[in-house]
Amino acid sequence: MKPRHRRAALPRHDPELDRLSAALAAAQEREVARSAAFGLLELAVEDAVAVGPAAPQVTREVRRLVETGETPWPADAFGVLIEIVNALGVWRRAREQVSGHGRTVYDPQVGGETAVGDELAGLDAPVREHLVHDLPEVRALAALLLARISSQPGSDLDLLRMVLAEESEDRTRACLAEAVLRLSLAHGIWAGADTRAAFAVSMLRDRSRVVQVRVARYFQPTEEATDPHRGGPEVVPLVADTLAAGPADRVRWPAEDL
């Protein structure tokens, strides 16, 4: 008989979590939902940098809202989860620097990151279902989250590219393009006859200025554009030219800016 997976122990329950979760579920106006989502994010992520003690509980509760369909604002729920995922690894990397030789000293902060990962396990299945949601913002945030938590990166890469080919809303197309690049980099994979660099170039030359700018911004903060295995010589000047041409209106969705 296989042993049952045991979740990490969670800290004492915070009643504020119940209040914010109920607010996100019951909100009839977007600003109310965004306020609740921001509150949940503040509980989970300390100083907008690293996960805090409540992060596993917040992740579990937001996941429940997504899976049950209890909230009419799944994009904001996805926005919370994306920021939590973005904060993972901060404590672990800090401990490795202190301990040296790549060894991690276990402590509650590192354990909290592991617990968040446990809470996210299997969430990619319901997130995939939202790639065909009626609202373009929900489709966009689902793609960005899936790229971060996929347990089937090969098939999800194919899926994201297929959804991108059928998408007509430019901000959502831009998010799908970023999701494709992010997922393929994280797992070192690429699907199709063309290369990852060729895909990046095609998006930087897209008919939509929103897509061009979003993809250029994705490459800008990193050295990825100059890495021939990730970007390549064609990507570097296109990124520079795209950004030099100025910003585009409405590149990001409201749920991305909690």
Disulfide bonds with the S-S distance in Angstrom:
none
